[in-house]
Amino acid sequence: MTRLLTIGLGYGFLGLGVLGLFLPILQGILFLAIGLILLSRHTVWAERLLHRLKERFPRAGEVFSRAELMAERWIHKIGRRMRRS
């Protein structure tokens, strides 16, 4: 269940990111990054793309790595809450 939730959230954030590229209200790049980080745990294409971005933009790679740790903690918290219910 946690895997499906993570993949769903990842694609949802990618969708928001694409919208954000065209709408000035949303931060498109931020949502795209979050979506890639979530999806990189479960899909090979997202993991490869995230790895390429980290190599090409080292400073952003550090931020992505920290964000991955935060996302991992959130996923575990959500998973624990779902198991309790």
C-alpha positions as CSV (number, residue, x, y, z in Angstrom):
1,M,0.0,0.0,0.0
2,T,2.8,2.4,0.8
3,R,4.4,1.7,-2.6
4,L,1.2,2.6,-4.4
5,L,0.8,5.7,-2.3
6,T,4.4,6.8,-3.1
7,I,4.0,6.2,-6.8
8,G,0.6,8.0,-6.8
9,L,2.1,11.0,-5.0
10,G,5.1,11.0,-7.3
11,Y,3.0,11.2,-10.4
12,G,0.8,13.8,-8.8
13,F,3.8,16.0,-8.0
14,L,5.0,15.6,-11.6
15,G,1.6,16.7,-12.8
16,L,1.7,19.7,-10.6
17,G,5.2,20.4,-11.8
18,V,4.2,20.4,-15.4
19,L,1.3,22.8,-14.6
20,G,3.7,24.9,-12.6
21,L,5.9,25.4,-15.7
22,F,3.0,27.2,-17.3
23,L,1.2,28.8,-14.3
24,P,3.1,31.6,-12.5
25,I,1.4,30.6,-9.1
26,L,3.0,27.1,-8.8
27,Q,6.7,26.4,-8.5
28,G,7.1,23.9,-11.3
29,I,10.7,22.9,-10.8
30,L,10.2,22.2,-7.1
31,F,7.2,20.0,-7.8
32,L,9.0,18.2,-10.5
33,A,12.0,17.5,-8.2
34,I,9.7,16.2,-5.4
35,G,7.9,13.9,-7.9
36,L,11.2,12.6,-9.2
37,I,12.5,11.9,-5.7
38,L,9.4,10.0,-4.8
39,L,9.4,8.0,-8.0
40,S,13.1,7.2,-7.9
41,R,12.5,4.7,-5.1
42,H,10.2,2.6,-7.3
43,T,10.9,3.3,-11.0
44,V,14.1,2.9,-12.9
45,W,13.6,5.8,-15.3
46,A,13.1,8.3,-12.5
47,E,16.2,7.0,-10.6
48,R,18.3,7.4,-13.8
49,L,17.0,10.9,-14.5
50,L,17.6,12.0,-10.9
51,H,21.1,10.5,-11.0
52,R,21.9,12.4,-14.2
53,L,20.6,15.7,-12.7
54,K,22.8,15.2,-9.6
55,E,25.9,14.6,-11.8
56,R,25.1,17.6,-14.0
57,F,24.2,20.0,-11.2
58,P,26.3,19.0,-8.1
59,R,24.8,21.8,-5.8
60,A,21.3,20.7,-6.7
61,G,22.4,17.1,-6.1
62,E,23.2,17.9,-2.5
63,V,19.7,19.5,-2.1
64,F,18.1,16.5,-3.8
65,S,20.0,14.1,-1.4
66,R,18.7,16.0,1.6
67,A,15.2,16.1,0.2
68,E,15.4,12.3,-0.4
69,L,16.1,11.7,3.3
70,M,13.2,13.9,4.3
71,A,10.9,12.1,1.8
72,E,12.0,8.8,3.2
73,R,11.1,9.9,6.7
74,W,7.7,11.1,5.6
75,I,7.0,7.9,3.7
76,H,7.8,5.8,6.8
77,K,5.6,8.0,9.0
78,I,2.7,7.7,6.6
79,G,3.2,4.0,6.3
80,R,3.2,3.5,10.1
81,R,0.0,5.6,10.4
82,M,-1.7,3.6,7.6
83,R,-0.8,0.3,9.3
84,R,-2.3,1.5,12.6
85,S,-5.7,2.2,10.9
